[in-house]
Amino acid sequence: MEQYYLEYEIASGARYFVVFDDENDRDGFHISLDMYKAQLGPVTEEVFHRIREKFRGTVIGPR
């Protein structure tokens, strides 16, 4: 099974690595985070994890 990865930096400067089983979930997650940031403000840890759960991503490590 192929997996898809994303690295994202939240407002605090923390970087997270997230893995997805579906490419569309990864892309949707990234788009949703960027839209949130553009329209509503900084992506906090709480926002990051709430959106991550919606797209079924698994955090594999902070950096």
MDAnalysis code that builds the backbone (N, CA, C; Angstrom):
import MDAnalysis as mda
import numpy as np

u = mda.Universe.empty(189, n_residues=63, atom_resindex=np.repeat(np.arange(63), 3), trajectory=True)
u.add_TopologyAttr("name", ["N", "CA", "C"] * 63)
u.add_TopologyAttr("resid", np.arange(1, 64))
u.add_TopologyAttr("resname", ["MET", "GLU", "GLN", "TYR", "TYR", "LEU", "GLU", "TYR", "GLU", "ILE", "ALA", "SER", "GLY", "ALA", "ARG", "TYR", "PHE", "VAL", "VAL", "PHE", "ASP", "ASP", "GLU", "ASN", "ASP", "ARG", "ASP", "GLY", "PHE", "HIS", "ILE", "SER", "LEU", "ASP", "MET", "TYR", "LYS", "ALA", "GLN", "LEU", "GLY", "PRO", "VAL", "THR", "GLU", "GLU", "VAL", "PHE", "HIS", "ARG", "ILE", "ARG", "GLU", "LYS", "PHE", "ARG", "GLY", "THR", "VAL", "ILE", "GLY", "PRO", "ARG"])
u.atoms.positions = np.array([
    [0.837, -1.182, 0.000],
    [0.000, 0.000, 0.000],
    [0.887, 1.252, 0.000],
    [0.592, 2.161, -0.899],
    [1.358, 3.397, -0.991],
    [0.907, 4.385, 0.076],
    [1.859, 5.154, 0.593],
    [1.536, 6.171, 1.582],
    [2.020, 7.526, 1.085],
    [1.365, 8.565, 1.569],
    [1.640, 9.924, 1.119],
    [1.979, 10.775, 2.335],
    [3.025, 11.558, 2.223],
    [3.569, 12.297, 3.358],
    [3.450, 13.796, 3.153],
    [3.358, 14.495, 4.280],
    [3.308, 15.951, 4.255],
    [4.035, 16.478, 5.482],
    [4.834, 17.500, 5.281],
    [5.465, 18.214, 6.394],
    [4.810, 19.585, 6.450],
    [4.423, 20.012, 7.664],
    [3.728, 21.295, 7.793],
    [4.188, 22.001, 9.056],
    [4.406, 23.310, 8.921],
    [4.816, 24.128, 10.065],
    [3.625, 24.939, 10.555],
    [3.285, 24.784, 11.836],
    [2.183, 25.532, 12.414],
    [2.684, 26.878, 12.945],
    [1.782, 27.700, 13.452],
    [2.095, 29.070, 13.860],
    [3.191, 29.152, 14.924],
    [3.281, 28.178, 15.790],
    [4.279, 28.192, 16.864],
    [5.692, 27.907, 16.351],
    [5.797, 27.473, 15.101],
    [7.090, 27.100, 14.534],
    [7.358, 25.606, 14.579],
    [6.497, 24.858, 15.252],
    [6.643, 23.397, 15.296],
    [6.330, 22.826, 13.913],
    [7.117, 21.831, 13.527],
    [6.899, 21.152, 12.245],
    [6.421, 19.735, 12.523],
    [5.410, 19.325, 11.755],
    [4.867, 17.980, 11.898],
    [4.978, 17.234, 10.585],
    [5.249, 15.938, 10.688],
    [5.215, 15.039, 9.547],
    [3.960, 14.188, 9.698],
    [3.169, 14.147, 8.634],
    [1.902, 13.421, 8.669],
    [1.876, 12.459, 7.489],
    [1.350, 11.271, 7.716],
    [1.232, 10.268, 6.658],
    [-0.246, 9.985, 6.407],
    [-0.560, 9.763, 5.125],
    [-1.927, 9.486, 4.693],
    [-1.921, 8.250, 3.806],
    [-3.025, 7.511, 3.829],
    [-3.168, 6.346, 2.958],
    [-3.686, 6.741, 1.580],
    [-4.220, 7.939, 1.471],
    [-4.817, 8.386, 0.217],
    [-4.238, 9.748, -0.183],
    [-3.844, 9.860, -1.419],
    [-3.259, 11.101, -1.921],
    [-4.246, 12.271, -1.838],
    [-5.522, 11.997, -2.086],
    [-6.527, 13.052, -2.021],
    [-6.703, 13.580, -0.600],
    [-6.579, 12.708, 0.399],
    [-6.649, 13.153, 1.791],
    [-5.470, 14.071, 2.115],
    [-4.288, 13.696, 1.666],
    [-3.113, 14.539, 1.898],
    [-3.297, 15.912, 1.259],
    [-3.727, 15.918, 0.013],
    [-3.904, 17.178, -0.700],
    [-5.018, 18.015, -0.077],
    [-6.117, 17.372, 0.293],
    [-7.226, 18.083, 0.932],
    [-6.821, 18.681, 2.265],
    [-6.024, 17.951, 3.019],
    [-5.519, 18.424, 4.311],
    [-4.672, 19.678, 4.106],
    [-3.742, 19.615, 3.156],
    [-2.857, 20.744, 2.902],
    [-3.643, 21.969, 2.433],
    [-4.573, 21.774, 1.525],
    [-5.398, 22.870, 1.021],
    [-6.230, 23.470, 2.154],
    [-6.814, 22.622, 2.993],
    [-7.641, 23.106, 4.100],
    [-6.827, 23.929, 5.086],
    [-5.612, 23.482, 5.400],
    [-4.759, 24.247, 6.310],
    [-4.415, 25.616, 5.720],
    [-4.056, 25.637, 4.448],
    [-3.697, 26.900, 3.809],
    [-4.895, 27.834, 3.693],
    [-6.065, 27.300, 3.420],
    [-7.273, 28.126, 3.356],
    [-7.617, 28.687, 4.727],
    [-7.480, 27.852, 5.763],
    [-7.741, 28.317, 7.125],
    [-6.816, 29.490, 7.445],
    [-5.541, 29.313, 7.146],
    [-4.551, 30.348, 7.445],
    [-4.875, 31.646, 6.693],
    [-5.274, 31.542, 5.456],
    [-5.559, 32.727, 4.639],
    [-6.836, 33.436, 5.076],
    [-7.822, 32.674, 5.527],
    [-9.127, 33.261, 5.816],
    [-9.395, 33.512, 7.289],
    [-8.840, 32.684, 8.162],
    [-9.209, 32.755, 9.576],
    [-8.062, 33.085, 10.513],
    [-6.841, 32.953, 10.067],
    [-5.709, 33.281, 10.933],
    [-4.739, 32.130, 11.072],
    [-3.850, 32.243, 12.045],
    [-2.779, 31.251, 12.215],
    [-3.304, 29.840, 12.484],
    [-2.576, 28.874, 11.973],
    [-2.900, 27.465, 12.225],
    [-2.220, 27.068, 13.534],
    [-3.024, 26.924, 14.568],
    [-2.519, 26.501, 15.876],
    [-2.452, 24.974, 15.914],
    [-1.889, 24.453, 16.981],
    [-1.816, 22.999, 17.141],
    [-3.218, 22.391, 17.171],
    [-4.141, 23.046, 17.871],
    [-5.514, 22.543, 17.959],
    [-6.173, 22.478, 16.579],
    [-6.028, 23.541, 15.801],
    [-6.595, 23.583, 14.452],
    [-5.952, 22.506, 13.582],
    [-4.642, 22.389, 13.648],
    [-3.910, 21.396, 12.866],
    [-4.465, 19.992, 13.117],
    [-4.613, 19.623, 14.390],
    [-5.052, 18.266, 14.714],
    [-6.528, 18.045, 14.384],
    [-7.341, 19.070, 14.539],
    [-8.758, 18.936, 14.190],
    [-8.910, 18.657, 12.694],
    [-8.191, 19.408, 11.863],
    [-8.273, 19.197, 10.420],
    [-7.607, 17.880, 10.025],
    [-6.509, 17.529, 10.696],
    [-5.817, 16.255, 10.410],
    [-6.746, 15.063, 10.631],
    [-7.517, 15.103, 11.702],
    [-8.439, 13.997, 11.988],
    [-9.486, 13.853, 10.890],
    [-9.962, 14.978, 10.381],
    [-10.963, 14.955, 9.310],
    [-10.438, 14.226, 8.078],
    [-9.148, 14.378, 7.799],
    [-8.556, 13.771, 6.612],
    [-7.806, 12.470, 6.912],
    [-7.988, 11.932, 8.101],
    [-7.450, 10.613, 8.482],
    [-5.930, 10.526, 8.361],
    [-5.240, 11.599, 8.753],
    [-3.796, 11.585, 8.742],
    [-3.243, 11.126, 10.081],
    [-2.050, 10.554, 10.054],
    [-1.386, 10.086, 11.262],
    [-0.064, 10.830, 11.418],
    [0.094, 11.487, 12.561],
    [1.351, 12.193, 12.835],
    [2.431, 11.147, 13.075],
    [3.537, 11.265, 12.339],
    [4.622, 10.308, 12.519],
    [5.825, 10.972, 13.183],
    [5.699, 12.260, 13.491],
    [6.757, 12.882, 14.261],
    [6.858, 14.369, 14.075],
    [7.113, 15.057, 15.164],
    [7.447, 16.477, 15.043],
    [8.902, 16.607, 14.665],
    [9.284, 17.791, 14.211],
    [10.675, 18.001, 13.849],
    [11.208, 19.168, 14.627],
])
